[in-house]
């Protein structure tokens, strides 16, 4: 235990002749399927050159990502390094992918921050953790990173690829430093048991990325465990791409985000973790994440998720060496992204009545229910904002117009009508679509400018600004 692994960046050439005898690469018997995206939960990266090299077989091949950011290559069983390159993009390097059997890998390749800076991924030295090591209790380790650019982030986790906290918590993070120093990692915090992976991801200041994978074994205590209860899955589509600096990025629609939020209720107080399983046919479930005992939520942002494609989940609980039976099965079908277009009062319109009717329309009808909230700003009063529509948590449902003070809540107040000859601004600040109001399993968010939470839609609120903001002037 404690094997030192020093990783060098240059490509490894293939030796074709030894002592005058030709050496032929082994016949492919396995397969690597890759999904390449530009950042956490976003767009695929197409046309990226993919170089794969077997670390013991010396098998090498080159391919390209397709329009969906995917590649698929038949390879001999081995551990592999994968290097990606594309003009205008940072370099991305994966080291130690185990492809003894057909396997999948999610890879981030970010657009380069400064095209004049180096696009070579950082070099890594991992101390304290080697392939095949066995651990019981805390794992002691140290990461040293170096490269032609300064190091920005070092992420460390067990059983998953670490990145942004929103998408991949728990994980350890070290910022703007080339070393973690001497650290410890508790497998119980990740729900790790048996054969698992120790994974390190490093980014430099130009977006170059290196991802190191080590196969290890965690020896846990033993004991019985009951399954989690009330598993719930909600697919979330964001109409505007949010730059999650994460790893398990998914091939969402262009300029959008797509992920699934899972939540459950624990079945015991002395658990050591959870394991999340996913299926696309409702029958064949594969493990996708190991979590710590304190986790009650998980965000799946995998590239295999797609609008309209139903996905199923189960969660098991871990206590020592035992794994529970699976929880109930929760499923969801992600909705399309949409936006809202303002109609009236039109932008820069004049002589508008002091009790105007506000009208808008969605760019496409998504889900069974559309929920809207309209906000008005008085430019004279500065930041003063008024809810044109009913105030949260009421909102409007399946309505795309509302007359000022239509519900009479401003009657007998100074805001019963708008002020004369005054400039106002308005926007649809809250626009969501859901598949069901009482028990939603899919949500599409066009705007949530104020980061409001809706008690009937239990998803984490993210501030997404409206794409349109109109101004108008009232009549004298």
For each residue, the residues with C-beta under 8 A, 3 or more apart:
1: 130 133 134 135
2: 127 128 129 130 133
3: 129 130 131 133
4: 125 127 130
5: 125 126 130 131 214
6: 125
7: 95 123 124 125 126 210 212
8: 123
9: 93 120 121 123
10:
11: 51 53 83
12: 53 58 60 81
13:
14: 25 58 59 60
15: 18 23 58
16: 22 23
17: 20 21 22 23
18: 15 21 23
19:
20: 17
21: 17 18
22: 16 17
23: 15 16 17 18 58
24:
25: 14 57 58 59 60 76
26: 29 57 59 76
27: 76
28: 31 59 74 75 76
29: 26 74 76 77
30: 74 75 76 77 78 99 100 101 102 103
31: 28 72 73 74 75 99 102 103
32: 52 71 72 73 75 80 82 97 99 102 103 104 105
33: 70 71 72 102 103 104 105
34: 50 65 70 71 72 82 104 105 106 107
35: 44 69 70 104 105 106 107 250 251 302 303 304
36: 44 45 48 50 65 69 70 71 84 92 107 108 109
37: 41 42 43 44 45 69 106 107 108 109 249 250 251 303
38: 42 43 44 45 89 108 109 110 111 249
39: 42 108 110 243 244 245 246 249
40: 108 163 164 166 167 243 244 245 246 247 248 249 301
41: 37 167 242 244 246 248 249 250 252 257 258 259 301
42: 37 38 39 241 243 244 249 250 252 256 257
43: 37 38 69 241 251 252 254 255
44: 35 36 37 38 65 67 68 69 70 251 303
45: 36 37 38 48 65 69 84 86 89 109
46: 65 66 67 68 69
47: 64 65 86
48: 36 45 64 65 69 84 85 86 89 109
49: 62 64 84 85 86
50: 34 36 62 63 64 65 71 73 82 83 84
51: 11 60 61 62 82 83 84 85
52: 32 59 60 61 62 63 73 75 80 81 82
53: 11 12 58 59 60 80 81 82 83
54: 57 58 59 60 75 76 78 79 80
55: 78 79 80 81 96
56: 78 79
57: 25 26 54 76 78
58: 12 14 15 23 25 53 54
59: 14 25 26 28 52 53 54 75 76 78
60: 12 14 25 51 52 53 54
61: 51 52 73 75
62: 49 50 51 52
63: 50 52 71 73
64: 47 48 49 50 71
65: 34 36 44 45 46 47 48 50 68 69 70 71 84
66: 46 69 70 71
67: 44 46
68: 44 46 65 251
69: 35 36 37 43 44 45 46 48 65 66 251 303
70: 33 34 35 36 44 65 66 251 303
71: 32 33 34 36 50 63 64 65 66
72: 31 32 33 34
73: 31 32 50 52 61 63
74: 28 29 30 31
75: 28 30 31 32 52 54 59 61 78 80 99
76: 25 26 27 28 29 30 54 57 59
77: 29 30 99 100 101
78: 30 54 55 56 57 59 75 99 100
79: 54 55 56 96 97 98 99 131
80: 32 52 53 54 55 75 94 96 97 99
81: 12 52 53 55 93 94 95 96 97
82: 32 34 50 51 52 53 93 94 97 105 107
83: 11 50 51 53 91 92 93 94 121
84: 36 45 48 49 50 51 65 89 91 92 93 107 109
85: 48 49 51 89 91 119
86: 45 47 48 49 89 109
87:
88: 111 112 115
89: 38 45 48 84 85 86 92 109 110 111 112 119
90: 109 110 111 112 113 119 121 206 207 208 209
91: 83 84 85 109 119 120 121 208 209
92: 36 83 84 89 107 108 109 110 121 208 209 210 211
93: 9 81 82 83 84 121 209 210 211
94: 80 81 82 83 97 105 107 211 213
95: 7 81 124 210 211 212 213
96: 55 79 80 81 131 212 213 214 215
97: 32 79 80 81 82 94 103 105 213
98: 79 103 213 215
99: 30 31 32 75 77 78 79 80 102 103
100: 30 77 78
101: 30 77
102: 30 31 32 33 99
103: 30 31 32 33 97 98 99
104: 32 33 34 35 304
105: 32 33 34 35 82 94 97
106: 34 35 37 161 247 248 249 250 302 303
107: 34 35 36 37 82 84 92 94 211
108: 36 37 38 39 40 92 163 209 246 247 249
109: 36 37 38 45 48 84 86 89 90 91 92 209
110: 38 39 89 90 92 113 207 209
111: 38 88 89 90 207
112: 88 89 90 115 117 119 206 207
113: 90 110 117 205 206 207
114: 117 206
115: 88 112
116:
117: 112 113 114 148 149 205 206
118: 147 148 149 206 208
119: 85 89 90 91 112 206 208
120: 9 91 147 148 208
121: 9 83 90 91 92 93 147 204 208 209 210
122: 145 146 147 149 151 202 203 204 208 209 210
123: 7 8 9 145 146 147 210
124: 7 95 143 144 145 200 202 210 212
125: 4 5 6 7 143 144 145
126: 5 7 129 141 142 143 198 200 212 214
127: 2 4 141 142 143 144
128: 2 139 140 141 142
129: 2 3 126 133 139 141 198 214 216
130: 1 2 3 4 5 133 214
131: 3 5 79 96 214 215 216
132: 215 216 217
133: 1 2 3 129 130 214 216 217
134: 1 216 217 218 219
135: 1 138 139 187 216 217 218 219
136: 218 219 220
137: 187
138: 135 184 185 186 187
139: 128 129 135 158 184 185 186 187 198 216
140: 128 182 183 184
141: 126 127 128 129 156 180 183 184 185 198
142: 126 127 128 179 180 181 182 183
143: 124 125 126 127 154 156 174 179 180 183 200 202
144: 124 125 127 178 179
145: 122 123 124 125 151 154 178 179 202 210
146: 122 123 151 178
147: 118 120 121 122 123 151 204 208
148: 117 118 120 204
149: 117 118 122 204 205 206 208
150: 176 178 204 205
151: 122 145 146 147 154 176 177 178 202 203 204 205
152: 175 176 203 204 205
153: 173 174 175 201 202 203 245
154: 143 145 151 173 174 177 179 180 200 201 202
155: 162 163 168 171 172 173 200 201 202 247
156: 141 143 162 171 172 173 174 180 183 185 198 199 200
157: 160 161 162 168 170 171 172 190 199
158: 139 185 187 190 192 196 197 198 199 218 290
159: 190 191 192 196 197 199 289 290
160: 157 168 171 190 197 199 248 289 290
161: 106 157 168 199 201 211 247 248
162: 155 156 157 168 171 172 173 199 200 201 247
163: 40 108 155 167 168 171 201 244 245 246 247 248
164: 40 167 168 244 245 246 247
165: 168 169 171 173
166: 40 169 244 246 299 460
167: 40 41 163 164 244 246 247 248 259 299 301
168: 155 157 160 161 162 163 164 165 171 246 247 248 299
169: 165 166 295
170: 157 189 190 291 292 294 295
171: 155 156 157 160 162 163 165 168
172: 155 156 157 162 180 183 185
173: 153 154 155 156 162 165
174: 143 153 154 156 177 179 180
175: 152 153
176: 150 151 152
177: 151 154 174 180
178: 144 145 146 150 151
179: 142 143 144 145 154 174
180: 141 142 143 154 156 172 174 177 183
181: 142
182: 140 142
183: 140 141 142 143 156 172 180
184: 138 139 140 141
185: 138 139 141 156 158 172 189 190 198
186: 138 139 189 190
187: 135 137 138 139 158 190 192 193 196 218 220
188: 191 192 220 272 273 292 293
189: 170 185 186 273 292 293 294
190: 157 158 159 160 170 185 186 187 273 290 291 292
191: 159 188 272 273 274 275 290 291 292 293 295 318
192: 158 159 187 188 196 218 273 290
193: 187 196 218 220 272 273 290 318 320 321 323
194: 217 218 220 321
195: 215 216 217
196: 158 159 187 192 193 216 217 218 290
197: 158 159 160 213 214 215 216
198: 126 129 139 141 156 158 185 213 214 216
199: 156 157 158 159 160 161 162 211 212 213 214
200: 124 126 143 154 155 156 162 211 212
201: 153 154 155 161 162 163 209 210 211 212 247
202: 122 124 143 145 151 153 154 155 209 210
203: 122 151 152 153 207 208 209 245
204: 121 122 147 148 149 150 151 152 207 208
205: 113 117 149 150 151 152
206: 90 112 113 114 117 118 119 149
207: 90 110 111 112 113 203 204
208: 90 91 92 118 119 120 121 122 147 149 203 204
209: 90 91 92 93 108 109 110 121 122 201 202 203
210: 7 92 93 95 121 122 123 124 145 201 202
211: 92 93 94 95 107 161 199 200 201 247
212: 7 95 96 124 126 199 200 201
213: 94 95 96 97 98 197 198 199
214: 5 96 126 129 130 131 133 197 198 199
215: 96 98 131 132 195 197
216: 129 131 132 133 134 135 139 195 196 197 198
217: 132 133 134 135 194 195 196
218: 134 135 136 158 187 192 193 194 196
219: 134 135 136
220: 136 187 188 193 194 272 318 320 321
221: 272 320 321
222: 320 321 322
223: 270 319 320 321 322
224: 319 322
225: 267 268 271 317 318 319 320 322 323 324
226: 267 268 317 324
227: 267 315 316 317 324 325 326 327
228: 231 264 265 266 267 274 315 316 317 324 327
229: 264 265 266 267 327 328
230: 264 265 327 328
231: 228 262 263 264 313 314 315 327 328 329 330
232: 262 263 264 330 458
233: 260 261 262 311 313 330 331 332 441
234: 260 261 332 440 441 442 443 457 458 459
235: 258 259 260 305 311 332 333 334 335 441 442 443
236: 257 258 259 260 261 443 444 445 459
237: 252 253 256 257 258 307 334 335 336 337 442 443 444 445
238: 241 242 256 257 258 337 445 462 464
239: 256 337 338 339 444 445 446 447 464
240: 255 256 257 464 465 467
241: 42 43 238 252 255 256 257
242: 41 238 257 462 464
243: 39 40 42
244: 39 40 41 42 163 164 166 167 249 257 301
245: 39 40 153 163 164 203
246: 39 40 41 108 163 164 166 167 168 249 301
247: 40 106 108 155 161 162 163 164 167 168 201 211
248: 40 41 106 160 161 163 167 168 300 301 302
249: 37 38 39 40 41 42 106 108 244 246 301 303
250: 35 37 41 42 106 257 258 259 301 302 303 304 305
251: 35 37 43 44 68 69 70 303 305 306
252: 41 42 43 237 241 256 257 258 305 337
253: 237 256 258 307 336 337
254: 43
255: 43 240 241
256: 42 237 238 239 240 241 252 253 337
257: 41 42 236 237 238 240 241 242 244 250 252 301
258: 41 235 236 237 238 250 252 253 301 305 306 307 334
259: 41 167 235 236 250 299 300 301 305
260: 233 234 235 236 299 300 301 305 311 313 332 334
261: 233 234 236 297 298 299 459 460
262: 231 232 233 276 297 298 299 300 313 315 330
263: 231 232 296 297 458
264: 228 229 230 231 232 274 296 315 327
265: 228 229 230 296
266: 228 229 269 271 296 317
267: 225 226 227 228 229 271 317 324
268: 225 226 271 317 319
269: 266
270: 223 319
271: 225 266 267 268 274 293 317 318 319
272: 188 191 193 220 221 293 318 319 320
273: 188 189 190 191 192 193 290 291 292 293 295 317 318
274: 191 228 264 271 290 291 292 293 295 298 315 316 317 318
275: 191 287 289 290 291 315 316 318 323
276: 262 287 288 289 290 291 298 300 313 314 315
277: 285 286 287 288 313 314 315 316 326
278: 285 286 288 300 302 311 312 313
279: 282 283 284 285 286 311 312 313 314
280: 304 309 310 311 312
281: 284 312
282: 279 310 312 329 331
283: 279
284: 279 281
285: 277 278 279 312 314 326
286: 277 278 279
287: 275 276 277 290
288: 276 277 278 300 302
289: 159 160 275 276 298 300
290: 158 159 160 190 191 192 193 196 273 274 275 276 287 318
291: 170 190 191 273 274 275 276 295 298
292: 170 188 189 190 191 273 274 295
293: 188 189 191 271 272 273 274
294: 170 189
295: 169 170 191 273 274 291 292 298
296: 263 264 265 266
297: 261 262 263
298: 261 262 274 276 289 291 295 315
299: 166 167 168 259 260 261 262
300: 248 259 260 262 276 278 288 289 305 311 313
301: 40 41 167 244 246 248 249 250 257 258 259 260 305
302: 35 106 248 250 278 288 305
303: 35 37 44 69 70 106 249 250 251
304: 35 104 250 280
305: 235 250 251 252 258 259 260 300 301 302 309 311 334
306: 251 258 309 334
307: 237 253 258 334 335 336 337
308: 333 334 336
309: 280 305 306 333 334
310: 280 282 331 332 333
311: 233 235 260 278 279 280 300 305 331 332 333 334
312: 278 279 280 281 282 285 329 330 331
313: 231 233 260 262 276 277 278 279 300 329 330 331
314: 231 276 277 279 285 326 327 328 329 330
315: 227 228 231 262 264 274 275 276 277 298 326 327
316: 227 228 274 275 277 323 324 325 326 327
317: 225 226 227 228 266 267 268 271 273 274 323 324
318: 191 193 220 225 271 272 273 274 275 290 322 323 324
319: 223 224 225 268 270 271 272 322 324
320: 193 220 221 222 223 225 272
321: 193 194 220 221 222 223
322: 222 223 224 225 318 319
323: 193 225 275 316 317 318
324: 225 226 227 228 267 316 317 318 319
325: 227 316
326: 227 277 285 314 315 316 329
327: 227 228 229 230 231 264 314 315 316 330
328: 229 230 231 314
329: 231 282 312 313 314 326
330: 231 232 233 262 312 313 314 327 441
331: 233 282 310 311 312 313 441
332: 233 234 235 260 310 311 441 442
333: 235 308 309 310 311 435 441 442
334: 235 237 258 260 305 306 307 308 309 311 442
335: 235 237 307 366 367 433 435 442 443 444
336: 237 253 307 308 364 366 444
337: 237 238 239 252 253 256 307 366 444 446
338: 239 362 363 364 365 366 431 433 444 446
339: 239 362 363 446 467
340: 360 361 362 363 372 428 431 446 447 466 467 468
341: 360 361 362 363 468
342: 346 347 359 360 426 427 428 468 470
343: 346 359 360 361
344: 349 356 357 358 359
345: 349 352 356 358 426 470 472
346: 342 343 349 470 472
347: 342 470 471 472
348: 470 471 472
349: 344 345 346 352 470 472 473
350: 472 473 475
351: 473 474 475
352: 345 349 356 472 473 474 475
353: 356 474 475
354: 404 417 418 419 420 474 475
355: 403 404 405 417 418
356: 344 345 352 353 403 404 418 472 474
357: 344 401 402 403 404
358: 344 345 374 388 401 402 403 404 426
359: 342 343 344 400 401
360: 340 341 342 343 372 374 400 401 428
361: 340 341 343 400
362: 338 339 340 341 365 366 370 400 431 433 446
363: 338 339 340 341
364: 336 338
365: 338 362 370 433
366: 335 336 337 338 362 370 433 444
367: 335 370 433 434 435 442 443 444
368: 434 435 436
369: 397 398 433 434 435 436 437
370: 362 365 366 367 397 398 400 431 432 433
371: 395 396 397 430 431 432 433 434 454
372: 340 360 389 395 396 397 399 400 428 430 431
373: 387 389 392 395 396 428 429 430 431 452
374: 358 360 387 388 389 396 402 426 427 428 429
375: 385 386 387 388 426 427 429 449
376: 385 386 387 388 424 425 426
377: 383 384 385 386 424 425 426
378: 381 382 384 386 419 422 424
379: 382 422 423 424 425 471
380: 419 422 423
381: 378 384
382: 378 379
383: 377
384: 377 378 381
385: 375 376 377
386: 375 376 377 378 415
387: 373 374 375 376 390 391 392
388: 358 374 375 376 402 404 426
389: 372 373 374 394 395 396 402
390: 387 394 395 396 407 409
391: 387 394
392: 373 387 395 430 452 454
393: 454 455 456
394: 389 390 391
395: 371 372 373 389 390 392 430 454
396: 371 372 373 374 389 390 399 402
397: 369 370 371 372 437
398: 369 370
399: 372 396 402
400: 359 360 361 362 370 372
401: 357 358 359 360
402: 357 358 374 388 389 396 399 406
403: 355 356 357 358 406
404: 354 355 356 357 358 388 410 417 418
405: 355 408 409 410 411 415 416 417
406: 402 403
407: 390
408: 405 411
409: 390 405
410: 404 405 413 415 416
411: 405 408 416
412: 416
413: 410 416
414:
415: 386 405 410 418
416: 405 410 411 412 413
417: 354 355 404 405
418: 354 355 356 404 415 422 424 474
419: 354 378 380 422 474
420: 354 474 475 476
421: 473 474 475 476
422: 378 379 380 418 419 473 474
423: 379 380 471 472 473
424: 376 377 378 379 418 471 472 473 474
425: 376 377 379 469 470 471
426: 342 345 358 374 375 376 377 388 469 470 471 472
427: 342 374 375 447 449 466 468 469 470
428: 340 342 360 372 373 374 431 446 447 466 468
429: 373 374 375 447 448 449 450 466
430: 371 372 373 392 395 447 448 449 450 452
431: 338 340 362 370 371 372 373 428 445 446 447 448 466
432: 370 371 443 444 445 446 448 454 457
433: 335 338 362 365 366 367 369 370 371 443 444 446
434: 367 368 369 371 437 440 442 443 444 457
435: 333 335 367 368 369 440 441 442
436: 368 369 439 440 441
437: 369 397 434 440 456
438: 456
439: 436
440: 234 434 435 436 437 443 456 457
441: 233 234 235 330 331 332 333 435 436
442: 234 235 237 332 333 334 335 367 434 435
443: 234 235 236 237 335 367 432 433 434 440 457 459
444: 236 237 239 335 336 337 338 366 367 432 433 434
445: 236 237 238 239 431 432 448 462 464
446: 239 337 338 339 340 362 428 431 432 433 464 466
447: 239 340 427 428 429 430 431 464 465 466 467
448: 429 430 431 432 445 451 452 461 462 463 464
449: 375 427 429 430 463 464 465 466
450: 429 430 463
451: 448 461 462 463
452: 373 392 430 448 461
453: 461
454: 371 392 393 395 432 457 461
455: 393 458
456: 393 437 438 440
457: 234 432 434 440 443 454
458: 232 234 263 455
459: 234 236 261 443
460: 166 261
461: 448 451 452 453 454
462: 238 242 445 448 451
463: 448 449 450 451
464: 238 239 240 242 445 446 447 448 449
465: 240 447 449
466: 340 427 428 429 431 446 447 449 469
467: 240 339 340 447
468: 340 341 342 427 428
469: 425 426 427 466
470: 342 345 346 347 348 349 425 426 427
471: 347 348 379 423 424 425 426
472: 345 346 347 348 349 350 352 356 423 424 426
473: 349 350 351 352 421 422 423 424
474: 351 352 353 354 356 418 419 420 421 422 424
475: 350 351 352 353 354 420 421
476: 420 421
